[in-house]
């Protein structure tokens, strides 16, 4: 997998036992929080998907896999970073994203790549293959978008999952600072905006996010609400981790506290909460179709957010929450990720027969057969 010199090896090894783990809070579905309005009439119900997801998680936790769990975690983290970058129009291909970690991440890799570096050549070839810009500035930017994203993810996994620290007003900006290191925005240097709440208005389409003067207050409320919800779950002994992840991903992106990088940070928050309380990861945006699906759900969630906030308590109780559709997507994708692990396990236990070798063996044993018979 990765080199023994990789400083993230200890983190991966510590995360591995938590994969699919049943330790901690029990899981119970918050049925009213899932929104399947935009699904087909014959689509599976959230209750059925939840039950199947939990059954898969229990099975994987109780059945020793052929692949080391560290490898499963490693592949999931690479896919998470690739998908999140694809959603935001950043980064590179899945193969190059994984290759960046395998070749250099975690070691004393350079901040700026030499044009002779193997990673530089990979990225340049990938850009050329796609007929995209492959000048030096672009290659260096792509490199940092991947490397710093992986570093931010590992930072949060270490702090929140392994060290069991709560999300805080200090931790999120620190993760953002890591994510954006040497990745300048369209308007500002990373030194100006990295880890700093924005002071300007921002919008996306018809959605206007929290006014800059209210961002610090909204982020304090975000942290308090998350802490309170987790404390309440600990008191009753159960939680719906998929809804929790969706809710605070949604809340964060609709505050939009930073100038840039909000989409990537919100998906990091999503997966940190999901892994801490469910032992699973959720890959979003793995291809263009998945990217469009996620963005459509995010847009609908943002549009319904204002209506939700303006509703009184009785009205809100009769409505699906604005993160309900995202919760269903997370649930489906979490199940899909575990199904893919099982499929890979089945392949490892019973790999397909190599036709070429079989032909050679047959030819060696049956030399008297004609060449046409050997080619069967």
Secondary structure, DSSP 8 states (H G I E B T S, - for coil): ---TT-TTHHHHHHHHTTTT---SSEE---GGG---TTS-TTS--HHHHHHHHHHHHHHHHHS--SS-HHHHHHHHHHHHHHHHHHHTT-S--HHHHHHHHHHTTTS---SS--TTSHHHHHHHHHHHHTT---SHHHHHHHHHHHHHHHHHHHHHIIIIIIS-----HHHHHHHHHHHTTT---SSS-HHHHTT----S--EETTEE---GGGHHHHHHHHHHHHHHHHHHHHHHTEE-HHHHHHHHHHHHHHH--SSS-HHHHHHHHHHHHHHHHHS------SSHHHHHHHHHHHHHHHHHHHHHHHS-HHHHHTS--TTHHHHHHHHHHHHHHHHHHHHHHHHHHT----HHHHHHHHHHH-TTS-HHHHT-
